[in-house]
């Protein structure tokens, strides 16, 4: 530019900050791109399409639901990107509808034909030969028909409640004698396979099979037309209130209210007659802009069924997670804990087994007579959690067991309530933390009686204590007997089960106590190093960069000469590559077979680097409104492992998308293996 001077940037300018909602939708667009990427095997591409659809449903329930509630409160409120709520709502809904059309195009124009080329066909019931139709008719009469409930709307029958996410047939039923039309609804049973096996890798959609037998549901009537109908409802459970004693009951009540929550989106196939459309709009209390007209089928997340077909050439090969050598020995609790006492252990899932490391840690503690107490947090877990079963067993053996259950983990509330009641019935001390602070940290503490006194052992993870998601999420876990780390973890547990205004930690960074300030101080330290001409670099790997203050500070760091490298899966407010502002910023998003979920924070610190791993993203909610933990990683071996992982992802040309200003890019011609494939290849030798 003239004179060679870059522009002076106003870091409070809203134009510098990307919109949170639109940024997340760009992430889901990257997931959808995997469904079109022919470098992926065919059934893996089908899986990515199902993930895209599932993600979009959740986004509607959570974020579009939030926008609709904000519209009713104050549509003129502006977020840090300068957009009003009303502007965001229009942009977001339009973007969602475009993404739905893109997803449908991928299904109809790309995946369906390619599946057919491999002998996998989705066919109409009427296209089947007579023996196949007869077999499906018998299946319908035996296994589908008894489950169905036809519901008609007339003066004696009110408009039926349509639950969120459920698929229905919306029908026009005509009396052949009087010619009178009635609206009717048949819910497609979600506990039956959506794709009905017709033999020879042919599948009929369940709604098509039901539609072919509507005469059994409405005998003597005419079905003049039908469409698929689907409603998405808000996921908001409401504020739990201040009465902690009643928190569990309040969340149960909120779950019941969620079932009746307002509709945020209505999907239909084809064109409804105007009278029926008016009926839907009135009964569901939605407007025309909440309607999405689809070419069908609705509910593409059900394609997980097709993606799971046992056709090895069309799927990624299965793998068995490695068992690190420190965990490979025989089950011997004293020796197991002696290993952790001798040195920290760092594990990387799913490349290294969650069950043989984290689950074993808890199971060994449960069975070990020398263990006095076990304390753990539970944010999201599987319905068949071996960790919680081990904690119940530990309580039965007379150990002190305390579990901090987060009741408001979105979409996992019901499962967590069931586990909370089961734990309480087994004599486990169950606490729910503070009503206004979600317990998002992933920490476990074991207290053991040893020859030299009581010793504590801790596990600090980046992911949930969930054996199922640990197979598909990439996460890190640190096992340590470091007294300073364990002492900090103990203080956090005492705050959560006890009563106090705040807690102090010495080496662990914890929200909402000192995490924000500690990260801020370390970024400012890098700025001072850069200004003094010393090495200065930040590498943050996380799910989201949403917090305004942190984003602004990273801009400051980049302008001061700090190299800022960010590996961000989803939301990113920062715009890299702006001259004089963010030229020193690199932003990479890894999309692949596994969901990137680990959080790593690296600070160069003038050649004496610091590494932290834990549960927190750089989001306002994580820094100020949740219990979060980041633990220092001190072992030179583990630091080298983390540095290698970060560099591998930053330089990944196959799976790594690059953010250029506000646009995500990736070279579709690259065939070299991506970071996840490389780590899978290395895992058996770890």
Residue pairs with C-beta under 8 A, 6 or more apart in sequence:
1 7
1 579
5 580
6 579
6 580
6 581
7 579
7 580
9 16
9 555
9 559
9 578
9 580
9 581
11 552
11 555
11 556
12 552
14 78
14 80
14 81
14 82
14 83
15 81
15 82
16 555
16 574
16 575
16 578
16 581
17 80
17 81
17 82
17 548
17 551
17 573
17 574
17 575
18 81
18 572
18 573
18 574
18 575
18 662
19 79
19 81
19 83
19 88
19 91
19 573
20 79
20 81
20 546
20 571
20 573
21 63
21 67
21 88
21 91
21 92
22 88
22 91
22 92
22 95
23 570
23 571
23 572
23 573
24 59
24 63
24 570
24 571
25 59
25 92
25 95
25 96
25 99
26 664
27 569
27 570
27 571
27 589
28 52
28 55
28 56
28 59
28 99
29 99
29 102
29 664
30 589
30 591
30 657
30 664
31 48
31 51
31 52
31 55
31 591
32 48
32 49
32 52
32 99
32 102
32 103
32 106
33 591
33 666
34 40
34 44
34 45
34 48
34 591
34 592
35 45
35 46
35 48
35 49
35 52
35 103
35 106
35 110
35 111
36 45
36 106
36 110
37 45
37 668
39 654
39 668
39 671
40 48
41 313
41 314
41 315
41 316
42 111
42 114
42 115
42 118
42 314
43 306
43 307
43 308
43 309
43 311
43 314
43 315
44 307
44 314
44 315
44 316
44 593
45 110
45 111
46 111
46 115
46 303
46 306
46 307
47 303
47 304
47 307
49 103
49 106
49 107
49 111
49 300
49 303
50 300
50 301
50 302
50 303
50 304
50 307
51 301
52 99
52 103
52 300
53 103
53 299
53 300
53 301
53 303
54 301
56 96
56 99
56 100
56 103
57 165
57 232
57 301
58 235
58 411
59 96
60 96
60 232
60 264
60 265
61 164
61 165
61 232
61 233
61 234
61 235
61 264
62 235
62 236
62 410
63 92
64 89
64 92
64 93
64 96
64 264
64 265
65 233
65 234
65 235
65 236
65 261
65 262
65 264
66 234
66 236
67 85
67 88
67 89
67 92
68 89
68 234
68 262
68 264
69 234
69 236
70 77
70 85
71 85
71 86
71 89
74 85
75 84
75 85
75 86
75 89
76 84
76 85
76 86
77 84
77 85
78 84
78 85
79 85
79 88
80 548
80 573
81 573
83 91
90 289
93 289
93 290
96 265
97 292
100 267
100 292
100 294
103 300
104 294
104 295
104 296
104 300
107 300
107 303
108 295
112 122
115 121
115 122
115 306
118 311
118 314
119 200
119 201
120 201
120 203
120 306
120 309
120 311
121 201
121 202
121 203
122 195
122 202
122 203
122 204
122 205
123 198
123 202
123 203
123 204
124 204
124 208
125 133
125 136
125 204
125 208
125 209
125 212
126 133
126 212
128 136
128 198
128 202
128 204
132 198
132 199
132 202
135 198
135 199
136 196
136 198
136 204
136 209
137 213
139 196
140 209
140 210
140 213
141 216
143 192
144 189
144 192
144 206
144 209
144 210
145 213
145 216
145 217
147 189
147 191
147 192
148 186
148 187
148 189
148 210
148 217
149 186
149 187
150 184
150 185
150 186
150 217
150 218
151 157
151 160
151 184
151 185
151 186
151 187
152 173
152 182
152 183
152 184
153 159
153 160
153 182
153 183
153 184
153 185
153 279
154 182
159 279
159 283
160 185
161 260
162 168
162 185
162 187
162 229
162 231
162 284
163 231
163 233
163 259
164 231
164 232
164 233
164 258
164 259
164 261
164 263
165 230
165 231
165 232
165 233
165 299
166 187
166 188
166 190
166 230
166 231
167 187
167 188
167 190
167 207
167 228
167 229
167 230
167 298
167 299
168 185
168 186
168 187
168 188
168 228
168 229
168 230
169 185
169 186
169 188
169 207
169 210
169 211
169 214
169 226
169 227
169 228
169 229
170 183
170 184
170 185
170 226
170 227
170 228
170 229
170 268
170 272
170 276
170 280
171 183
171 184
171 185
171 186
171 214
171 218
171 223
171 225
171 226
172 181
172 182
172 183
172 184
172 223
172 224
172 225
172 226
172 273
172 276
173 181
173 182
173 183
173 184
173 218
173 221
173 222
173 223
173 224
174 180
174 181
174 182
174 221
174 222
174 223
174 224
175 182
175 221
175 222
176 220
176 221
176 222
181 224
183 276
183 279
184 218
185 229
186 210
186 214
186 217
188 194
188 206
188 207
188 210
189 206
192 206
193 206
193 305
194 205
194 206
194 299
194 302
194 305
195 203
195 204
195 205
195 206
195 302
195 305
195 306
196 203
196 204
196 205
196 206
196 209
197 203
198 204
201 309
203 306
205 297
207 228
207 297
211 223
211 226
214 223
214 226
215 223
227 268
227 269
227 270
227 272
228 267
228 268
228 269
228 294
228 296
228 297
228 298
229 266
229 267
229 268
229 280
229 298
230 266
230 267
230 268
230 298
230 299
231 263
231 265
231 266
231 267
231 284
232 263
232 264
232 265
232 266
232 267
233 258
233 259
233 261
233 262
233 263
233 264
234 258
234 261
234 262
234 263
234 264
235 258
235 261
235 410
235 411
236 258
236 261
237 251
237 254
237 255
237 257
237 258
237 408
237 413
238 254
238 257
240 247
240 250
240 251
240 254
240 407
240 408
240 435
241 247
241 250
241 435
242 435
243 250
243 435
244 432
244 434
244 435
247 407
247 432
247 435
248 407
248 417
248 420
248 432
251 407
251 408
251 413
251 417
252 417
254 413
255 413
255 414
255 417
262 285
263 284
263 285
263 286
263 290
264 290
265 286
265 290
265 292
266 280
266 284
266 286
266 290
266 291
266 292
267 291
267 292
267 294
267 298
268 280
268 291
268 292
268 293
268 294
269 293
269 294
269 295
269 296
269 297
269 298
270 293
270 296
271 293
272 280
277 291
280 286
281 287
281 288
281 291
307 315
309 315
316 593
319 680
319 683
321 349
321 350
321 351
321 352
321 353
321 354
321 356
321 471
321 683
322 351
322 352
322 353
322 683
322 684
322 685
322 686
323 352
323 353
323 356
323 357
324 345
324 347
324 352
324 357
324 686
326 339
326 345
327 336
327 345
327 353
327 356
327 357
327 360
329 335
329 336
331 360
331 364
333 364
333 365
333 367
333 368
333 370
333 371
334 368
334 370
336 360
336 361
336 364
337 364
337 368
337 446
337 448
337 455
337 457
337 481
339 345
340 457
340 479
340 480
340 481
341 455
341 457
341 481
343 635
344 478
344 479
344 480
344 482
344 633
344 634
344 635
344 638
345 357
345 478
345 479
345 480
346 476
346 477
346 478
346 479
346 633
346 635
346 638
346 641
346 642
347 354
347 357
347 358
347 476
347 477
347 479
348 474
348 475
348 476
348 598
348 641
348 645
348 679
348 686
349 357
349 463
349 470
349 473
349 474
349 475
349 476
349 477
350 470
350 471
350 472
350 473
350 474
350 594
351 474
351 679
351 680
351 682
351 683
351 686
352 683
352 686
354 467
354 470
354 471
355 386
355 467
355 470
357 477
357 479
358 387
358 444
358 459
358 461
358 465
358 470
358 477
359 386
359 387
359 390
359 467
361 444
361 446
361 457
361 459
361 479
362 374
362 376
362 387
362 390
362 391
362 444
363 386
363 390
365 371
365 374
365 390
365 394
365 446
365 448
365 457
366 374
366 390
366 391
366 393
366 394
366 397
366 399
367 393
367 397
368 448
370 448
370 449
370 450
371 394
371 399
371 446
371 447
371 448
371 449
372 399
372 400
372 447
372 448
372 449
372 454
373 399
373 400
373 401
373 402
373 445
373 446
373 447
374 391
374 394
374 399
374 400
374 401
374 402
374 444
374 445
374 446
374 447
375 401
375 402
375 403
375 404
375 444
375 445
375 447
375 490
375 493
375 497
376 387
376 391
376 402
376 403
376 404
376 443
376 444
376 445
376 465
377 403
377 404
377 406
377 439
377 441
377 442
377 443
377 444
377 465
377 496
377 627
378 388
378 403
378 404
378 405
378 406
378 416
378 419
378 465
379 406
379 409
379 412
379 438
379 439
379 440
379 441
379 442
379 464
379 465
380 409
380 412
380 416
380 464
380 466
380 469
381 387
381 388
381 412
381 415
381 416
381 419
381 464
381 465
381 466
382 466
382 467
382 468
382 469
383 415
383 418
384 467
385 419
385 465
385 466
385 467
386 467
387 465
387 467
388 403
388 419
388 422
388 423
391 401
391 403
391 423
391 428
392 422
392 423
392 426
392 428
394 401
395 401
395 423
395 426
395 427
395 428
396 426
396 427
400 429
400 447
401 427
401 428
401 429
402 428
402 429
402 430
402 431
402 493
402 497
403 423
403 428
403 429
403 430
403 431
404 431
404 432
404 433
404 439
404 493
404 496
404 497
405 416
405 419
405 420
405 423
405 430
405 431
405 432
405 439
406 416
406 432
406 433
406 438
406 439
406 440
407 413
407 416
407 417
407 420
407 432
408 438
409 416
409 438
420 430
420 432
423 430
424 430
429 497
431 496
431 497
433 439
433 496
433 627
434 496
436 625
437 512
437 625
437 626
437 627
438 621
438 625
438 626
438 627
439 496
439 626
439 627
440 615
440 616
440 622
440 626
440 627
440 628
441 492
441 510
441 614
441 615
441 626
441 627
441 628
441 629
442 460
442 461
442 462
442 463
442 464
442 465
442 614
442 615
442 629
443 458
443 459
443 460
443 461
443 489
443 492
443 493
443 629
444 458
444 459
444 465
445 456
445 457
445 458
445 486
445 489
445 490
445 493
446 456
446 457
446 458
447 454
447 455
447 456
448 454
448 455
448 456
448 457
455 481
456 481
456 483
456 486
456 487
456 489
456 490
457 479
457 480
457 481
457 486
458 478
458 479
458 480
458 481
458 482
458 485
458 486
458 489
458 631
459 477
459 478
459 479
460 477
460 478
460 480
460 485
460 489
460 508
460 613
460 614
460 629
460 631
461 475
461 476
461 477
461 478
461 615
462 475
462 476
462 477
462 597
462 598
462 599
462 600
462 613
462 614
462 615
463 469
463 470
463 473
463 475
463 476
463 477
463 597
463 598
464 470
472 593
472 594
472 595
473 594
473 595
473 597
474 594
474 595
474 596
474 597
474 598
474 676
475 597
475 598
476 598
476 600
476 613
476 642
478 613
478 631
478 633
478 638
480 486
480 631
482 507
482 634
484 506
484 507
485 507
485 508
485 631
485 632
487 506
488 505
488 506
488 507
488 508
488 510
489 508
489 629
491 503
491 504
491 505
492 503
492 505
492 508
492 510
492 627
492 629
494 500
494 503
495 502
495 503
496 627
502 513
503 510
503 513
504 513
505 513
505 514
507 631
507 632
508 629
508 630
508 631
508 632
509 515
509 518
509 519
509 612
509 614
509 629
509 630
509 631
510 627
510 628
510 629
510 630
511 616
511 622
511 623
511 624
511 626
511 627
511 628
511 629
512 623
512 624
512 625
512 626
512 627
512 628
515 616
515 622
515 623
515 628
515 630
516 549
516 623
516 624
519 550
519 601
519 618
519 623
520 549
520 550
520 553
522 603
522 605
522 610
523 538
523 550
523 553
523 554
523 556
523 557
523 562
523 603
524 553
525 603
525 605
526 536
526 537
526 538
526 557
526 562
526 603
526 604
526 605
527 536
527 556
527 557
527 560
527 562
529 535
529 536
529 562
529 604
529 605
529 606
530 536
530 557
530 560
530 561
530 562
531 560
531 561
534 606
534 607
535 604
535 606
535 607
536 557
536 560
536 561
536 562
536 563
536 604
536 606
537 562
537 563
537 564
537 565
537 602
537 604
538 554
538 557
538 562
538 563
538 564
538 565
538 602
538 603
538 604
539 565
539 566
539 567
539 600
539 601
539 602
539 646
539 650
540 565
540 566
540 567
540 568
540 600
540 601
540 602
540 618
541 566
541 567
541 568
541 596
541 598
541 599
541 600
541 601
541 646
541 649
542 566
542 567
542 568
542 569
542 599
542 600
542 601
542 616
542 617
542 618
543 568
543 569
543 570
543 571
543 596
543 597
543 599
543 617
544 568
544 569
544 570
544 571
544 572
544 617
544 618
544 619
545 551
545 554
545 566
545 568
545 571
545 572
545 573
545 574
545 617
545 618
545 619
546 571
546 573
546 617
546 618
546 619
546 620
547 618
547 619
547 620
547 622
547 623
548 573
548 620
550 618
550 623
551 573
551 574
551 618
554 564
554 566
554 574
554 585
555 574
555 581
555 582
557 564
557 584
558 564
558 581
558 582
558 583
558 584
558 585
559 580
559 581
561 584
562 584
563 584
564 582
564 584
564 585
564 586
565 585
565 586
565 588
565 646
565 650
566 572
566 574
566 585
566 586
566 587
566 588
567 588
567 589
567 590
567 596
567 646
567 649
567 650
568 587
568 588
568 589
569 589
569 590
569 591
569 595
569 596
569 597
570 589
571 619
572 587
572 589
572 659
574 582
574 585
574 587
575 582
575 659
575 661
575 662
576 582
576 585
576 586
576 587
576 659
576 660
576 661
577 583
577 585
577 660
577 661
578 661
586 650
586 658
587 658
587 659
588 649
588 650
588 652
588 656
588 657
588 658
588 659
589 656
589 657
589 659
589 664
590 596
590 649
590 652
590 655
590 656
590 657
590 674
590 675
590 676
591 655
591 657
592 655
592 674
592 675
592 676
592 677
593 676
593 677
594 676
596 649
598 613
599 613
599 614
599 615
599 616
599 617
599 630
600 611
600 612
600 613
600 642
600 645
600 646
601 610
601 611
601 612
601 613
601 630
602 609
602 610
602 611
602 642
602 643
602 646
603 609
603 610
609 639
609 643
610 632
611 632
611 633
611 638
611 639
611 642
611 643
612 630
612 631
612 632
612 633
613 630
613 631
613 633
613 642
614 628
614 629
614 630
614 631
615 622
615 628
615 629
615 630
616 622
616 623
616 626
616 628
616 629
616 630
622 628
633 639
633 642
645 675
645 679
648 675
648 678
648 679
649 656
649 675
650 656
652 674
652 675
653 667
653 670
653 672
653 674
654 670
654 671
654 672
654 673
654 674
654 675
654 677
655 674
655 675
655 676
656 666
656 674
656 675
657 664
657 665
657 666
658 664
658 665
658 666
659 665
673 681
